[in-house]
Each structure stands twice: as structure tokens, then as C-alpha cells.
């Protein structure tokens, strides 16, 4: 049976009626936004017309007409014994999550994709876009180019840095088309081909590739499942004297590690002595799930640091808006490289993110609760799925970095695909080679989906053990996020 949505909750979510809009249109549009946002999830039952009529103080005809509009638009279906059930157009809540990420991928709704550590849009996203479109006409008289970004968005981001203990002038903020674009821009602007760049291993594969495309020489810095070896880090920086260091210090992707202030100060001192610029990816920063110390931004320890932020994990990947917090002396180099790259991020997306940041600069509370439940489901299912595997539970981020009892990550990924679940083997996160004992498992899906994924993963683990001798690892699916 579909989960019921009470009339009282619908009334609360709808808020005050707009007297300038016909009642049926106000109700229909409001419910459509609530379903699109996920505040009334697809598959949940809407209140009966009678209950909603009484709760909202509207006529039965008004509610019937509003429900009719929802049905015509594909946001509601009538089911025998269940009444009216929320749904999404095209009949799938996963549209744009499978093959749309990788054109040509032959995904079906039955395949569970754990190669992408990103969530659906939070409640309020559709409303933010509606507000952005309402504000757009005042920008149409201009050229539409905003190389550094919209002033109001840069001010909000600068204020967020100040809240974290790092005073920031809005002029230090440069809006870009996502965190990966920001990392790529910083590497290109601050390095030259052949120079050394320190890169963590494991790390986010696309960031590693961004450094490779810049033609630099990669210097790997091993990151263990329980964090960074600071002695090794200092020694590596001292010996290599890299021109730049790509780092993920806040809920590291993929290990989930969080470097404390003492570690940051020690690493910063080594980078300062070496004359190294730090490029710090803070994409996962806002995905804080447990109580944990909140370290200062790395730029508070090393002023010569470019901080890279993004809305992709805190809000939604589809926004494609990221930013750089740049030390003032480095701004001319970054701006010049930006102009050669592109002329600015899309205006509508910047306006939408401005609306979202005004309401909630961090992770939405409902999303945090969902992620905690999904993580708990994964932790409950892993011991049976992968007997003998080990992991460190992170205080934030979107995934577990799981060490297998045997070096069979590639074979497991192949067997898992046959079982209907896609995973990313450890070697994809390595700077050069190794990590065959590890897999990254995101818990970004609903808890029941994660539970099913763990069941399938268990089947895959047993299958690859039975046929290990004859099984070869297939080419792994690219890591998207």
C-alpha cells in the first residue's frame, strides 16, 4: 500500500494561499511543486478529496479540478483501493540518473547504480528555479556574461566562509560551472606542464584526470582508510617541493576522512616552506552527518590556498554551479584563465542557487536524516554481503571506503554488474596503480534501495569467489561523482 500523506501535512507544506491566483490553480501548482521537490515523494498517497476539502476550506469542485490538472500533467495517478497516488512524468523517479549521466549506457530501472555519489534535489529546488525565472527579466537587458559571477551569490558565499572563521571579500569569490571545473581551472592557471603536483591517492578520479590533462607530473600522497599519515605527508612535500597540491580534507572522497586543525597546521607549514599552492576541494564539506569537530578552512592555516566549493552535494548536481575562494594576489591569474576558458556560469542556475543559499546554506535537514538512514542500512547489510571486509565509518560524506578480505575489487565489480548493481573498484581512485582490495560504496539512495544493493552485492561476492579462477574484470564504469 502507498504511504499516506496527511491532509494536515499538505496544508502545512502549501503555506498561505495566494489570493491573486484561482484556488484550483494555486492548489494544483502547489502540489505539483511538492511532488517534483520530493516533499511528497513519488509513490505516496495524497489525501482524499473529502479530507483535503475540509482541511483547506476549499470546495470539493476546486480540489477535484486541481487533482485533475495533476493527473493530466503526469504527477498523479488513480489506483483502485489507494486513491490518488503521487508520481512523476515519464513514469519513473530515476529519469536522468542512469543513462543520462553516461550517454549510450544501457541502464534500466532495475540496475542499482553505486558509481555516482550524488543525491536527488532537495525540497525547495523547483521553487528556487521558479523564483530564478521570475527574477531573470531584470538581467535580460545586459549581455548575460558574468565572468566572476553574480554579486549577490558571491556575497552569500563570502558570508558562509566568514561563518566558518575565514573572513572573505566577495571579490575573492569566482563562480564556475561546478567543482571539477574549478579544480581544472586552478590547476591550469597555477601550474605549467612538467611541474610537480601533489595528489592524494586514493582521490576523486576526475580531479586526478584534470591534473593529468594539464601535463603536470603527479606526486602521489597515500591516504589510509583512517586518514592521512602526516609524517609521510611532510616528508613527501619536503622531498618533492610540488608547485601545487590537490587536496580533499573535508570528508575525503572516497575515504570520508576529515583532517583536524592540528593536522592542517602541520601540513600547511610543510607546504609553506616548499612554496606550494594548495587547491582544496571542499565539495563534501556540508555533508556532515554526525557530531564532529569543525576544523577551520585550510586557507586559515595557509593563506596561499585556493578553496573549491560546489552546490552539487549540499543541494543538487544539476545546478552545475561551483566557486573558488582565491587569495587576492592570485586573482588576476585565475580570472585571465577563466576568460580563456569560458565567460561565466549560467545566470538562471546562479539565481536558483542564490535562493537556495538564502534559505539554507548547508545540507537540508530532511536530506541529512535520509542519508543517516541509508548509511545505517549499508552498515547493517555489509557484514553479510562482504564477510571479512573492513571500513571506517565517516562522520560525513556520501560513501564508505570498504577494504575487501581479498584483492578482488575488479572481479567483484564485474560480478556485481551481472547481479544488477554497479560499483566502483579501488583502482579507479588510484593515482597510478593498486587499491585492488578496495571498493567505494555510496549510500545516497533511499534506505530500502541500499538494503537491496547490499543483498545483490552479497550475491556477487559469493559468485566471484566460486568462479574466481576463470573470471576477468571487465572495464569499470566511469566514476561520475
Secondary structure, DSSP 8 states (H G I E B T S, - for coil): ---B--HHHHHHHH-S--TTS-HHHHHHHHHHHHHHHTSS-TT-B---HHHHHHHHT--HHHHHHHHHHHHHHTSEEEETTTEEEE--GGG-TTTTTSTTTSTT----TTSEE-S-------TTHHHHHHHHHHHHGGGTTS---BSS--HHHHHHHHHHHHHTT----GGGEEEESSHHHHHHHHHHHH--TT-EEEEEES--HHHHHHHHHTT-EEEEEEEETTEE-HHHHHHHHHHH--SEEEE--BS-TTT--B--HHHHHHHHHHHHHHT-EEEEE-TTTT-B-S-------GGGT-SSEEEEEESTTTT-GGG--EEEE--GGGHHHHHHHHHHH-SB--HHHHHHHHHHHHH-SS--HHHHHHHHHHHHHHHHHHHHHSTT-B----SBSSEEEEE-SSS-HHHHHHHHHHTTEE-EEGGGG-SSS--TTEEEEE--S-HHHHHHHHHHHHHHHHHHHHTGGG-----------
